[in-house]
Amino acid sequence: MGAGGFLLELYHSGIEDLFPLNGDGRILDCYTSPEDAAEKVQYWLSKENEWERRQIAERGYRWVHENATYTHRIRTALEIMGT
């Protein structure tokens, strides 16, 4: 995402607390099984879905650069440590 690519990620509990997964703000897509992954790869690589895939990738790029830089991570770590 940080380099502008589309991310198809294995779903795990709590991922929706870290990343926007639904609606117009979605920045990635998740799969739940190898079969689901295969279906989603076909879906996202089809020409009909190219525009939507690129929009999600662009939102992911912006989200990472606005919310997940090293500066953000260091600030969060310092907050957790109470400094």
C-alpha positions as CSV (number, residue, x, y, z in Angstrom):
1,M,0.0,0.0,0.0
2,G,2.8,2.4,0.9
3,A,4.2,2.0,-2.6
4,G,0.8,2.4,-4.3
5,G,-0.1,-1.3,-4.8
6,F,-3.4,-3.0,-4.1
7,L,-3.4,-5.3,-1.0
8,L,-5.3,-8.5,-0.8
9,E,-4.7,-9.7,2.8
10,L,-5.6,-12.8,4.8
11,Y,-8.5,-11.8,7.2
12,H,-7.7,-12.1,10.8
13,S,-9.8,-11.0,13.8
14,G,-9.2,-7.3,14.6
15,I,-7.9,-6.2,11.2
16,E,-11.0,-4.0,10.8
17,D,-9.8,-2.1,14.0
18,L,-6.6,-1.3,12.2
19,F,-7.7,-0.6,8.6
20,P,-10.8,0.8,6.9
21,L,-12.3,-2.3,5.2
22,N,-15.8,-1.3,4.1
23,G,-17.5,1.2,2.0
24,D,-16.0,4.1,0.1
25,G,-13.1,4.3,2.5
26,R,-11.9,0.8,2.0
27,I,-8.1,0.6,1.5
28,L,-7.6,-3.2,1.1
29,D,-9.5,-6.4,0.6
30,C,-9.4,-9.6,2.7
31,Y,-9.8,-13.3,1.9
32,T,-10.7,-16.0,4.3
33,S,-9.6,-19.2,2.6
34,P,-7.4,-20.3,-0.3
35,E,-10.6,-20.7,-2.4
36,D,-11.8,-17.2,-1.4
37,A,-8.3,-15.8,-2.3
38,A,-8.4,-17.4,-5.8
39,E,-11.9,-16.0,-6.4
40,K,-10.8,-12.5,-5.3
41,V,-7.6,-12.6,-7.3
42,Q,-9.7,-13.3,-10.4
43,Y,-12.2,-10.6,-9.5
44,W,-9.6,-7.9,-8.8
45,L,-7.5,-8.7,-11.9
46,S,-10.5,-8.6,-14.3
47,K,-10.6,-5.6,-16.6
48,E,-14.1,-4.7,-15.4
49,N,-12.8,-4.1,-11.8
50,E,-9.6,-2.3,-12.7
51,W,-10.9,1.2,-11.9
52,E,-12.2,0.1,-8.4
53,R,-8.9,-1.8,-7.7
54,R,-6.9,1.3,-8.5
55,Q,-9.1,3.5,-6.4
56,I,-8.7,1.2,-3.4
57,A,-4.9,1.2,-4.0
58,E,-4.8,5.0,-4.2
59,R,-6.8,5.3,-0.9
60,G,-4.4,2.8,0.7
61,Y,-1.4,4.8,-0.4
62,R,-2.8,8.0,1.0
63,W,-3.9,6.3,4.2
64,V,-0.4,4.8,4.9
65,H,1.3,8.1,4.3
66,E,-1.2,9.9,6.5
67,N,-1.5,7.3,9.3
68,A,1.3,4.8,9.3
69,T,4.7,6.4,8.8
70,Y,7.7,5.9,11.1
71,T,6.8,9.2,12.8
72,H,3.3,7.9,13.5
73,R,4.7,4.6,14.9
74,I,7.2,6.3,17.1
75,R,4.6,8.7,18.5
76,T,2.3,5.8,19.3
77,A,5.1,3.9,21.0
78,L,6.0,7.0,23.1
79,E,2.3,7.4,24.0
80,I,2.1,3.8,25.1
81,M,5.3,4.1,27.2
82,G,3.9,7.3,28.8
83,T,6.6,9.7,27.7
